[in-house]
Amino acid sequence: MPRFEAERLQDLDEVFHWYELQLLLLNEEDRRLPQFLSSTLIPERYRDRTLYELREQFASARKHLRYSAMLHLLTTTEALLRLAFEDISKRKTKPAIFRRFRKIGRERPGKIRLEEDILNIWIEVYPETARSIREFKGVVPLRDWLAHGRYWNPKIGRPEYEVWDVFDIASEMLSRMQDAG
């Protein structure tokens, strides 16, 4: 059975570039559908389907790619926040938030809560980060909705998010947190 290992190097930009590449490849394949269907050597994956059916399939694939990319961005952001929590809790030089994080880490090792233990405390210690953190907290229910089956209508900060919205919100928050801490 494969063993999963923690990834210590997380990169939000890399996730967004992955999304852009996948979307580019998907759109290029979609653009070439008429050419494939008029060829005598139709790829197996397109046989017995009409152009309309294939276009529907590609629209669905773009939706799933969008959802996957947003989930990937949100989980990567959470990983970065948890890694920062861990790093700050163990530092020799002690930023203002150190004692709060250290206390929580001792009280609940391995059970650190994203919103209550990291984001809310960050706002208390560094109020200048409040706007960007609150905006990110508006996206957290989207992560839960994406991760847990999408069978309900989530109460999120905006009526709809695009991949670049999630990327911009997460990047802005992480940047402000880094500047403050």
Accessible surface in RSA format (square Angstrom, percent):
REM  Atomic radii and reference values for relative SASA: ProtOr
REM  Chains: A
REM  Algorithm: Lee & Richards
REM  Probe-radius: 1.40
REM  Slices: 20
REM RES _ NUM      All-atoms   Total-Side   Main-Chain    Non-polar    All polar
REM                ABS   REL    ABS   REL    ABS   REL    ABS   REL    ABS   REL
RES MET A   1   229.28 118.7 147.88  97.9  81.40 193.8 121.23 103.1 108.05 143.2
RES PRO A   2   109.78  80.0  89.75  81.8  20.03  72.8 101.62  83.9   8.16  50.7
RES ARG A   3   199.68  83.8 170.39  86.9  29.29  69.7  68.55  93.7 131.14  79.5
RES PHE A   4   186.34  93.2 162.44 100.6  23.90  62.2 164.93 100.0  21.40  61.3
RES GLU A   5   130.36  74.8 105.08  79.5  25.28  60.2  34.84  67.4  95.52  78.0
RES ALA A   6    83.91  77.2  47.06  72.6  36.85  83.8  58.65  82.6  25.26  66.9
RES GLU A   7   123.47  70.9 108.92  82.4  14.55  34.6  37.32  72.2  86.15  70.3
RES ARG A   8   134.97  56.7 118.62  60.5  16.35  38.9  62.46  85.4  72.50  43.9
RES LEU A   9   166.31  92.6 148.20 106.0  18.11  45.5 150.40 105.6  15.91  42.8
RES GLN A  10    47.45  26.5  26.64  19.5  20.81  49.5   2.18   4.6  45.27  34.3
RES ASP A  11    70.14  49.1  60.89  60.6   9.25  21.9  20.20  47.5  49.94  49.8
RES LEU A  12    12.99   7.2  10.49   7.5   2.50   6.3  10.49   7.4   2.50   6.7
RES ASP A  13    76.55  53.6  75.58  75.2   0.97   2.3  14.45  34.0  62.10  61.9
RES GLU A  14   119.88  68.8 114.35  86.5   5.52  13.1  37.06  71.7  82.82  67.6
RES VAL A  15     9.39   6.2   8.03   7.3   1.37   3.3   9.39   8.2   0.00   0.0
RES PHE A  16    27.85  13.9  27.85  17.3   0.00   0.0  27.85  16.9   0.00   0.0
RES HIS A  17   110.05  60.1 104.87  72.9   5.18  13.3  77.51  79.9  32.54  37.9
RES TRP A  18    95.45  38.3  88.94  43.0   6.51  15.3  76.31  40.7  19.14  31.1
RES TYR A  19    13.74   6.4  13.74   7.8   0.00   0.0   4.30   3.2   9.44  11.6
RES GLU A  20    78.38  45.0  72.08  54.5   6.30  15.0  28.25  54.6  50.13  40.9
RES LEU A  21    90.48  50.4  86.45  61.8   4.04  10.1  89.89  63.1   0.60   1.6
RES GLN A  22    54.48  30.5  51.81  37.9   2.67   6.4   5.97  12.7  48.52  36.8
RES LEU A  23    45.56  25.4  45.56  32.6   0.00   0.0  45.56  32.0   0.00   0.0
RES LEU A  24   117.94  65.7 114.42  81.9   3.52   8.9 117.25  82.3   0.70   1.9
RES LEU A  25    98.32  54.8  93.04  66.6   5.28  13.3  93.71  65.8   4.61  12.4
RES LEU A  26    34.48  19.2  30.47  21.8   4.01  10.1  33.90  23.8   0.58   1.6
RES ASN A  27    62.98  43.4  58.20  56.2   4.79  11.5  24.45  58.9  38.53  37.2
RES GLU A  28    68.72  39.5  65.87  49.8   2.85   6.8  35.91  69.5  32.81  26.8
RES GLU A  29    36.01  20.7  35.35  26.7   0.66   1.6  17.77  34.4  18.24  14.9
RES ASP A  30    13.25   9.3  13.25  13.2   0.00   0.0   2.63   6.2  10.62  10.6
RES ARG A  31   158.32  66.5 139.71  71.2  18.61  44.3  74.80 102.2  83.52  50.6
RES ARG A  32    80.19  33.7  78.79  40.2   1.40   3.3   7.59  10.4  72.60  44.0
RES LEU A  33     0.00   0.0   0.00   0.0   0.00   0.0   0.00   0.0   0.00   0.0
RES PRO A  34    59.90  43.7  53.01  48.3   6.89  25.0  56.41  46.6   3.49  21.7
RES GLN A  35   110.47  61.8 101.97  74.5   8.50  20.2  42.78  91.1  67.69  51.3
RES PHE A  36    26.00  13.0  25.68  15.9   0.31   0.8  26.00  15.8   0.00   0.0
RES LEU A  37    45.69  25.4  28.12  20.1  17.58  44.2  28.33  19.9  17.36  46.7
RES SER A  38    96.30  81.4  58.06  77.5  38.25  88.1  50.93 108.4  45.38  63.6
RES SER A  39    46.61  39.4  31.26  41.7  15.35  35.4  25.84  55.0  20.78  29.1
RES THR A  40   137.50  97.8 103.22 104.6  34.29  81.7  88.50 118.9  49.00  74.1
RES LEU A  41   150.73  83.9 137.47  98.3  13.26  33.3 138.70  97.4  12.03  32.4
RES ILE A  42    45.23  25.7  42.82  31.9   2.41   5.8  42.82  30.8   2.41   6.6
RES PRO A  43    29.65  21.6  18.35  16.7  11.30  41.1  29.65  24.5   0.00   0.0
RES GLU A  44   130.00  74.6 116.77  88.3  13.23  31.5  64.20 124.2  65.80  53.7
RES ARG A  45   142.52  59.8 124.10  63.3  18.42  43.9  69.38  94.8  73.14  44.3
RES TYR A  46     5.01   2.3   4.34   2.5   0.67   1.7   1.99   1.5   3.02   3.7
RES ARG A  47   114.67  48.1 102.86  52.4  11.81  28.1  35.37  48.3  79.30  48.1
RES ASP A  48   152.51 106.8 105.75 105.3  46.76 110.6  44.66 105.1 107.85 107.6
RES ARG A  49   107.03  44.9  92.33  47.1  14.70  35.0  14.72  20.1  92.31  55.9
RES THR A  50    78.19  55.6  71.77  72.8   6.42  15.3  75.90 101.9   2.29   3.5
RES LEU A  51    67.31  37.5  63.07  45.1   4.24  10.7  63.07  44.3   4.24  11.4
RES TYR A  52   156.88  73.2 150.96  85.9   5.92  15.4 117.91  88.6  38.97  48.0
RES GLU A  53    82.16  47.2  75.67  57.2   6.48  15.4  29.42  56.9  52.74  43.1
RES LEU A  54     0.00   0.0   0.00   0.0   0.00   0.0   0.00   0.0   0.00   0.0
RES ARG A  55    85.16  35.8  82.22  41.9   2.94   7.0  41.77  57.1  43.39  26.3
RES GLU A  56    93.62  53.7  88.67  67.1   4.95  11.8  22.89  44.3  70.72  57.7
RES GLN A  57    80.26  44.9  71.87  52.5   8.39  20.0  35.63  75.8  44.63  33.8
RES PHE A  58    11.61   5.8  11.35   7.0   0.26   0.7  11.61   7.0   0.00   0.0
RES ALA A  59    52.22  48.0  44.55  68.8   7.67  17.4  46.25  65.1   5.97  15.8
RES SER A  60    48.72  41.2  43.13  57.6   5.59  12.9  29.54  62.9  19.17  26.9
RES ALA A  61    36.49  33.5  26.94  41.6   9.54  21.7  33.14  46.7   3.35   8.9
RES ARG A  62    67.93  28.5  64.21  32.7   3.72   8.8  31.03  42.4  36.90  22.4
RES LYS A  63    97.89  47.8  93.08  57.1   4.81  11.5  42.38  38.1  55.51  59.1
RES HIS A  64    81.71  44.7  80.95  56.3   0.76   1.9  55.56  57.3  26.15  30.4
RES LEU A  65    21.75  12.1  16.76  12.0   4.99  12.5  20.93  14.7   0.82   2.2
RES ARG A  66    45.85  19.2  45.85  23.4   0.00   0.0  19.18  26.2  26.66  16.2
RES TYR A  67    34.24  16.0  33.64  19.1   0.61   1.6  10.22   7.7  24.03  29.6
RES SER A  68    56.81  48.0  48.14  64.2   8.68  20.0  22.91  48.8  33.91  47.5
RES ALA A  69     0.00   0.0   0.00   0.0   0.00   0.0   0.00   0.0   0.00   0.0
RES MET A  70     2.12   1.1   2.12   1.4   0.00   0.0   2.12   1.8   0.00   0.0
RES LEU A  71    48.79  27.2  48.79  34.9   0.00   0.0  48.79  34.3   0.00   0.0
RES HIS A  72    79.33  43.4  75.73  52.6   3.60   9.2  49.94  51.5  29.39  34.2
RES LEU A  73     0.00   0.0   0.00   0.0   0.00   0.0   0.00   0.0   0.00   0.0
RES LEU A  74     2.39   1.3   1.50   1.1   0.89   2.2   1.50   1.1   0.89   2.4
RES THR A  75    59.49  42.3  54.13  54.9   5.36  12.8  43.97  59.1  15.52  23.5
RES THR A  76     5.02   3.6   3.29   3.3   1.74   4.1   2.48   3.3   2.55   3.8
RES THR A  77     0.00   0.0   0.00   0.0   0.00   0.0   0.00   0.0   0.00   0.0
RES GLU A  78    30.69  17.6  30.69  23.2   0.00   0.0   8.06  15.6  22.63  18.5
RES ALA A  79    26.52  24.4  20.21  31.2   6.31  14.4  26.06  36.7   0.47   1.2
RES LEU A  80    43.61  24.3  39.21  28.1   4.40  11.1  39.21  27.5   4.40  11.8
RES LEU A  81     3.73   2.1   3.04   2.2   0.69   1.7   3.18   2.2   0.55   1.5
RES ARG A  82    83.55  35.1  78.98  40.3   4.56  10.9  47.21  64.5  36.34  22.0
RES LEU A  83    37.13  20.7  33.59  24.0   3.54   8.9  34.20  24.0   2.93   7.9
RES ALA A  84    39.39  36.2  32.69  50.5   6.69  15.2  38.57  54.3   0.81   2.2
RES PHE A  85    12.33   6.2  11.83   7.3   0.51   1.3  11.88   7.2   0.46   1.3
RES GLU A  86    63.58  36.5  61.59  46.6   1.98   4.7  17.75  34.3  45.83  37.4
RES ASP A  87    76.06  53.3  68.57  68.2   7.49  17.7  25.89  60.9  50.17  50.0
RES ILE A  88     6.33   3.6   6.33   4.7   0.00   0.0   6.33   4.6   0.00   0.0
RES SER A  89    14.03  11.9  12.51  16.7   1.51   3.5  12.51  26.6   1.51   2.1
RES LYS A  90   147.26  71.8 121.35  74.5  25.91  61.7  89.88  80.9  57.38  61.1
RES ARG A  91    83.83  35.2  74.13  37.8   9.70  23.1  24.38  33.3  59.45  36.0
RES LYS A  92   188.36  91.9 167.69 102.9  20.67  49.2 118.05 106.3  70.30  74.9
RES THR A  93   109.89  78.2 103.30 104.7   6.59  15.7  87.83 118.0  22.05  33.3
RES LYS A  94   107.85  52.6  72.73  44.6  35.12  83.6  52.45  47.2  55.41  59.0
RES PRO A  95    24.67  18.0   9.53   8.7  15.14  55.0  21.83  18.0   2.85  17.7
RES ALA A  96    74.46  68.5  39.58  61.1  34.88  79.3  53.49  75.3  20.96  55.5
RES ILE A  97     0.14   0.1   0.14   0.1   0.00   0.0   0.14   0.1   0.00   0.0
RES PHE A  98     8.29   4.1   8.29   5.1   0.00   0.0   8.29   5.0   0.00   0.0
RES ARG A  99   176.77  74.2 170.90  87.1   5.87  14.0  65.06  88.9 111.71  67.7
RES ARG A 100    94.26  39.6  92.00  46.9   2.26   5.4  40.15  54.9  54.11  32.8
RES PHE A 101     0.29   0.1   0.29   0.2   0.00   0.0   0.29   0.2   0.00   0.0
RES ARG A 102    87.73  36.8  85.93  43.8   1.80   4.3  11.96  16.3  75.77  45.9
RES LYS A 103   129.19  63.0 124.00  76.1   5.19  12.4  75.94  68.4  53.26  56.7
RES ILE A 104    16.09   9.2  16.09  12.0   0.00   0.0  16.09  11.6   0.00   0.0
RES GLY A 105    20.87  25.7   0.00   N/A  20.87  25.7  14.99  41.1   5.88  13.2
RES ARG A 106   166.57  69.9 140.25  71.5  26.32  62.7  63.15  86.3 103.42  62.7
RES GLU A 107    98.97  56.8  66.11  50.0  32.86  78.2  41.91  81.1  57.06  46.6
RES ARG A 108    66.62  28.0  64.01  32.6   2.61   6.2  43.40  59.3  23.22  14.1
RES PRO A 109    98.00  71.4  81.39  74.2  16.61  60.4  85.31  70.4  12.69  78.8
RES GLY A 110    82.54 101.8   0.00   N/A  82.54 101.8  42.19 115.8  40.34  90.4
RES LYS A 111   149.30  72.8 138.39  84.9  10.91  26.0  90.50  81.5  58.80  62.6
RES ILE A 112    25.01  14.2  16.78  12.5   8.23  19.8  16.78  12.1   8.23  22.3
RES ARG A 113   113.01  47.4 109.15  55.6   3.86   9.2  49.19  67.2  63.82  38.7
RES LEU A 114    10.96   6.1   7.20   5.2   3.76   9.5   7.20   5.1   3.76  10.1
RES GLU A 115    56.26  32.3  54.93  41.6   1.33   3.2  11.15  21.6  45.10  36.8
RES GLU A 116    86.74  49.8  79.24  59.9   7.50  17.9  31.13  60.2  55.61  45.4
RES ASP A 117     4.05   2.8   4.05   4.0   0.00   0.0   0.00   0.0   4.05   4.0
RES ILE A 118     1.96   1.1   1.96   1.5   0.00   0.0   1.96   1.4   0.00   0.0
RES LEU A 119     0.00   0.0   0.00   0.0   0.00   0.0   0.00   0.0   0.00   0.0
RES ASN A 120    48.57  33.5  46.58  45.0   1.99   4.8  15.22  36.6  33.35  32.2
RES ILE A 121    11.99   6.8  11.99   8.9   0.00   0.0  11.99   8.6   0.00   0.0
RES TRP A 122    10.60   4.3  10.60   5.1   0.00   0.0  10.60   5.7   0.00   0.0
RES ILE A 123    27.34  15.6  26.14  19.5   1.19   2.9  26.14  18.8   1.19   3.2
RES GLU A 124   107.83  61.9  77.04  58.3  30.79  73.3  42.55  82.3  65.28  53.3
RES VAL A 125    37.41  24.6  13.95  12.6  23.47  56.5  20.13  17.5  17.29  46.9
RES TYR A 126    19.87   9.3  19.68  11.2   0.19   0.5  17.36  13.0   2.50   3.1
RES PRO A 127    88.41  64.4  78.99  72.0   9.43  34.3  79.22  65.4   9.19  57.1
RES GLU A 128   113.60  65.2  84.73  64.1  28.87  68.7  68.05 131.6  45.55  37.2
RES THR A 129     0.26   0.2   0.26   0.3   0.00   0.0   0.26   0.3   0.00   0.0
RES ALA A 130    11.61  10.7  11.51  17.8   0.09   0.2  11.51  16.2   0.09   0.3
RES ARG A 131   137.76  57.8 132.55  67.6   5.21  12.4  86.11 117.7  51.65  31.3
RES SER A 132     1.83   1.5   0.53   0.7   1.30   3.0   1.48   3.2   0.35   0.5
RES ILE A 133     0.00   0.0   0.00   0.0   0.00   0.0   0.00   0.0   0.00   0.0
RES ARG A 134   143.45  60.2 133.97  68.3   9.48  22.6  55.81  76.3  87.63  53.1
RES GLU A 135    59.64  34.2  49.45  37.4  10.19  24.3  28.70  55.5  30.93  25.3
RES PHE A 136     3.07   1.5   3.07   1.9   0.00   0.0   3.07   1.9   0.00   0.0
RES LYS A 137    50.52  24.6  43.84  26.9   6.67  15.9  22.07  19.9  28.45  30.3
RES GLY A 138    18.13  22.4   0.00   N/A  18.13  22.4  17.47  47.9   0.66   1.5
RES VAL A 139     0.36   0.2   0.36   0.3   0.00   0.0   0.36   0.3   0.00   0.0
RES VAL A 140     4.24   2.8   4.10   3.7   0.13   0.3   4.24   3.7   0.00   0.0
RES PRO A 141    41.66  30.4  39.90  36.4   1.76   6.4  40.88  33.8   0.78   4.9
RES LEU A 142     8.35   4.7   8.35   6.0   0.00   0.0   8.35   5.9   0.00   0.0
RES ARG A 143    42.80  18.0  42.80  21.8   0.00   0.0  10.91  14.9  31.90  19.3
RES ASP A 144    48.04  33.7  47.89  47.7   0.15   0.4  14.49  34.1  33.55  33.5
RES TRP A 145    34.83  14.0  34.83  16.9   0.00   0.0  34.83  18.6   0.00   0.0
RES LEU A 146    11.21   6.2   1.47   1.1   9.74  24.5   1.47   1.0   9.74  26.2
RES ALA A 147    55.33  50.9  23.62  36.4  31.71  72.1  27.05  38.1  28.28  74.9
RES HIS A 148   115.09  62.9 101.23  70.4  13.86  35.4  67.69  69.8  47.39  55.1
RES GLY A 149    54.33  67.0   0.00   N/A  54.33  67.0  32.69  89.7  21.64  48.5
RES ARG A 150    92.13  38.7  71.19  36.3  20.95  49.9   6.28   8.6  85.86  52.0
RES TYR A 151   176.75  82.5 140.41  79.9  36.34  94.6 108.12  81.2  68.63  84.6
RES TRP A 152    92.10  37.0  79.64  38.5  12.46  29.3  75.60  40.3  16.50  26.8
RES ASN A 153   140.24  96.7 123.31 119.2  16.93  40.8  29.69  71.5 110.54 106.8
RES PRO A 154    33.02  24.1  16.16  14.7  16.86  61.3  17.07  14.1  15.95  99.1
RES LYS A 155   190.21  92.8 170.09 104.4  20.11  47.9 120.45 108.4  69.76  74.3
RES ILE A 156    41.51  23.6  15.61  11.6  25.91  62.4  17.40  12.5  24.12  65.4
RES GLY A 157    54.65  67.4   0.00   N/A  54.65  67.4  22.51  61.8  32.14  72.0
RES ARG A 158    84.11  35.3  80.15  40.9   3.95   9.4  35.24  48.2  48.87  29.6
RES PRO A 159   140.96 102.7 103.36  94.2  37.61 136.7 116.74  96.4  24.23 150.6
RES GLU A 160   107.66  61.8  93.55  70.8  14.11  33.6  34.00  65.8  73.66  60.1
RES TYR A 161     6.20   2.9   2.95   1.7   3.25   8.5   0.78   0.6   5.42   6.7
RES GLU A 162    47.96  27.5  47.96  36.3   0.00   0.0  18.90  36.5  29.07  23.7
RES VAL A 163     0.00   0.0   0.00   0.0   0.00   0.0   0.00   0.0   0.00   0.0
RES TRP A 164   127.77  51.3 127.77  61.8   0.00   0.0 108.76  58.0  19.01  30.8
RES ASP A 165    29.58  20.7  27.63  27.5   1.95   4.6   1.94   4.6  27.64  27.6
RES VAL A 166     0.97   0.6   0.60   0.5   0.38   0.9   0.60   0.5   0.38   1.0
RES PHE A 167    33.36  16.7  33.36  20.7   0.00   0.0  33.36  20.2   0.00   0.0
RES ASP A 168    81.33  57.0  76.13  75.8   5.20  12.3  27.66  65.1  53.67  53.5
RES ILE A 169     9.93   5.7   5.66   4.2   4.27  10.3   9.36   6.7   0.57   1.6
RES ALA A 170     0.16   0.1   0.12   0.2   0.04   0.1   0.12   0.2   0.04   0.1
RES SER A 171    36.02  30.4  29.78  39.7   6.24  14.4  30.11  64.1   5.91   8.3
RES GLU A 172    65.19  37.4  60.97  46.1   4.22  10.0  24.44  47.3  40.75  33.3
RES MET A 173     0.00   0.0   0.00   0.0   0.00   0.0   0.00   0.0   0.00   0.0
RES LEU A 174    37.31  20.8  33.26  23.8   4.05  10.2  33.64  23.6   3.68   9.9
RES SER A 175    56.26  47.5  50.83  67.8   5.43  12.5  26.37  56.2  29.89  41.9
RES ARG A 176    99.59  41.8  96.47  49.2   3.13   7.4  13.66  18.7  85.93  52.1
RES MET A 177     8.86   4.6   8.53   5.6   0.33   0.8   8.47   7.2   0.39   0.5
RES GLN A 178   148.99  83.3 126.91  92.8  22.08  52.6  44.39  94.5 104.60  79.3
RES ASP A 179   122.56  85.9  85.70  85.3  36.86  87.2  33.82  79.6  88.74  88.5
RES ALA A 180    25.63  23.6   0.64   1.0  24.99  56.9   7.37  10.4  18.26  48.4
RES GLY A 181    42.69  52.6   0.00   N/A  42.69  52.6  19.64  53.9  23.05  51.6
END  Absolute sums over single chains surface
CHAIN  1 A    11791.2       9966.1       1825.1       6498.6       5292.6
END  Absolute sums over all chains
TOTAL         11791.2       9966.1       1825.1       6498.6       5292.6
